[in-house]
Amino acid sequence: MITADPPATPLGLFRGLFWDVDPAKLDVDKHAPLIISRVVERGTLADWHTVRRHYGDARMIQVVTGLRDLSPQGVSLCCAAFDLKREDFRCCTARPFPPAPWIY
């Protein structure tokens, strides 16, 4: 019986991070926000080091501060790693919905 090798993941990251997409179709530059957010949220320490080495601190800061949804743990990790404050993150400062037009 012949078995096919599973498709390679970008940067050799853990396959479980990309369970809902075809990892062979991911472009490391075009899909950087997806890759970085998955590693920040669910990646291992080795995945973190790989992504940080590939993208660099400036690109990672640009991506994580612009994400709409990031867990409190992810925000804390990035704050500690990049010397940021919670106010620097879009997910912590942006209102998800405009205020309601009616008053109770």
ChimeraX attribute file (.defattr): number of C-alpha atoms within 10 A of each C-alpha:
attribute: neighborCount
match mode: 1-to-1
recipient: residues
	/A:1	3
	/A:2	4
	/A:3	5
	/A:4	6
	/A:5	6
	/A:6	9
	/A:7	11
	/A:8	15
	/A:9	19
	/A:10	19
	/A:11	13
	/A:12	10
	/A:13	20
	/A:14	17
	/A:15	14
	/A:16	11
	/A:17	20
	/A:18	17
	/A:19	9
	/A:20	7
	/A:21	9
	/A:22	12
	/A:23	17
	/A:24	11
	/A:25	12
	/A:26	17
	/A:27	13
	/A:28	17
	/A:29	9
	/A:30	9
	/A:31	12
	/A:32	18
	/A:33	18
	/A:34	15
	/A:35	21
	/A:36	21
	/A:37	19
	/A:38	17
	/A:39	24
	/A:40	22
	/A:41	17
	/A:42	14
	/A:43	19
	/A:44	14
	/A:45	11
	/A:46	12
	/A:47	20
	/A:48	18
	/A:49	12
	/A:50	16
	/A:51	24
	/A:52	16
	/A:53	10
	/A:54	13
	/A:55	15
	/A:56	11
	/A:57	14
	/A:58	10
	/A:59	14
	/A:60	21
	/A:61	18
	/A:62	12
	/A:63	16
	/A:64	22
	/A:65	22
	/A:66	15
	/A:67	15
	/A:68	14
	/A:69	15
	/A:70	20
	/A:71	12
	/A:72	13
	/A:73	11
	/A:74	17
	/A:75	23
	/A:76	16
	/A:77	15
	/A:78	20
	/A:79	17
	/A:80	11
	/A:81	11
	/A:82	13
	/A:83	9
	/A:84	16
	/A:85	14
	/A:86	15
	/A:87	11
	/A:88	15
	/A:89	23
	/A:90	16
	/A:91	20
	/A:92	19
	/A:93	11
	/A:94	10
	/A:95	10
	/A:96	9
	/A:97	6
	/A:98	6
	/A:99	8
	/A:100	7
	/A:101	5
	/A:102	5
	/A:103	5
	/A:104	3
